[in-house]
């Protein structure tokens, strides 16, 4: 089985006013294709940084990250962006939708950026809007939707170009328990249908348990944890 | 305490956004700077007039003038009869030293004591004691030399002239020597820079005035005035002193009002941009303000805080603007003085006069316009429901709903402006108000037009790729921001287009007029020391010598002089034309079918269009002219002719008619028509040789050369307008730059989402640049109709009212292209930095949870 994500000896630190803070210390991890993996850890443990490095939003300086066998190490910003546009879908805690674009245009954005013809793109958008249960809300603007609805739009946008990898950063963090449950169910179903891999950063035990496996980021190191034993973990 | 907390919050915001603070300041600085520069320039010119009066007239209350000077014998008679009246003979003229023109004042040192002109003049001291005169570096003997002249200490120092040296004077092209007998000190800059004093007898000889003097200056009380009036013959006129300066001031009024209008245009653009920057500063903190409102801060307190912020920023910026205005004005004063010298009269003073009220006015303009601009944004921010403040789409939706109403108000304002411009008023101010209303109305209409244009073009643009599609969409989806930026740029660019069309139309009219008027192949004149002064005379035999030259078909003669009329002092051209139909004069209005026949008859003349327009005179009417032989005489107006040569108006009189009323046989110019197939240059050489025997150096030029020179003067006249126009573009550029920077930085998160979704840096660059390109193109395109409307008001209302010139408007194709290029280039240039900045923004930072 190939790995959607393969991280080798990844080290990352921030330097601020003469002091250097080590965030990731020789991290080794993998996310197999078609699998979903939860990444847990305390606030400030470096989960978002790891996600940013995996997605190519920040350049890898030490160690290596490969997406579907393609190493990011020697890619420049342009090449990383191209790779992200083709192979990665992003879901954020704060939804990060463009409020001056309609729901339809928000979802169509990755396709438009890849140069897909608008007819084809909007047909695909319609499919996904049906799939996320927002059919008929295409012309609305994101800031008129509830939090749960906005996250559904974000899921549709993340999946619209059928990426091999979904990166989800606290996708239920801004939602109530019920909405969160619904959104996660939807996300899992759609990711499975598409056969994509998913790396899911979460603080929720329930969400983490729903993943195929879980990784704990602690003191800059990643270790595999048993999802059944999560309640006992100090990571919460 | 609350005020302090809010002030600290504002301070922190601007510390985090220094570029925005800087741009707000620059916008106000430029707006206030340009207006202050023009106000200071106008103030300096007005002050120069006042000082000229003081220097040339001193304590004089009245002046006695004749149609062709005053006989010096009459002065002697007057002095003997009215022994108790202070009076002094004066001769005024212009001479040049090393090509620099000076006013030359010929005075009688013994009559001068009471007049105190050009204060501290050694003339005054010479009459009191020799010792005092010596302290000025000269002896009384030197001062009484027949070729003595006095110059100010400052001029002597500047020109490196020393007392006791002989200097060469250029008097109407002839060289003369004079002895520099002394220097004098004067606090009056006119006297200190551009004035030479001499004994009246010497000056009379220098200027070849025969037994004539220019005027008699008098210090009169009411009783003496009455007594004198009874004694005076009708061929002499008693006037209030300085009335000629008032005429000069009136002449240049239109010119100065035009300058002020251009500066107000810069301020109007400045207000748009101040509003822009203040709006962005408020909009960026919308959510912060919402939180403040939620914590219990009232909308009134919030509004007060925003307005205090506007006052604080604009106070600092206005002070800098006033300082900038002061520096700019020194360049503008030079340009305007040159134009006044080209077109009106010799004005020596180029000093900048600054008065404290200009500081008050500059502050009032800067702070006032900033507060007005900020108050709109403040009301909006304070009145927005705190819950809705985060909903950006709601804000845009509300803006879009407001646009039709704003557009309608704009159309009504424009209609009011158009109506005001066509009303038969004579007020120049009303003309400017009309133009400002049209600009303001169109400015309000622009966002609505932009919304509809971009929306309707969207399907077409979508086919051109994602960058253009997102760029165009970004314009109408953010219309509350983009509409304002486009309006500001459009107004600024329209001002340049409008002024271009006006200058182009004017130039073309002048060009056609010159082609029609310059009927002779060659013109001969005796050069005057200053271009606008009454011309010097040619030798009496010049006419016959020219007629006898080989290749000459016919010769016309002319003479220019300044005459007093019932509507003020006016230049009069006396001609003996080549043909009986006048030739070359375009008659706009005539009294009957044979105006030229009527013109050559007794008591008739023609008047130029500006004179007719300004004083509501028409063909068939009459005008009183003060003649040498019969005093004020009424002349019938045979026709009104087109003339761009003088904005104060001109009279045209037949030589035969002139000779009936003046005893002034001289001519100042000759026009020569050549036989066919004769080489112009060849005849010019022959004429030079033929006329060289007469003492005076002559200016002999082909009509092509005069045509070219006239257009050079024309272009120079509009140099100051061009400078102001570019300053307006500068103001607009800062406006569009700050608007784009604020707009795009506000959308930084949006672009980060795009980047995270797969948009490369180049794509972001492309989107931003494409958006600025479309904004520039829209601004340029919308500037064309507005600019055209402005040019129509400038040509048909403002120019007509200020100068009296009518002209055909022309739409130069190259100006259309230039306007579009200017708008697009300004927008794109202004978009480079925001585009670069956005493409480099850290995606992860922007997408971090709030």
Interface residues (C-beta under 8 A of the other chain):
Chain A: X48 X52 X55 X57 X58 X77 X78 X81 X82 X84 X85 X86 X90 X92 X93 X94 X96 X97 X98 X99 X100 X101 X105 X109 X110 X112 X113 X114 X115 X118 X141 X142 X143 X144 X157 X161 X170 X173
Chain B: X390 X391 X392 X393 X394 X396 X462 X465 X466 X469 X470 X473 X474 X477 X478 X749 X750 X752 X753 X754 X755 X756 X757 X758 X759 X760 X761 X762 X763 X843 X844 X847 X848 X849 X850
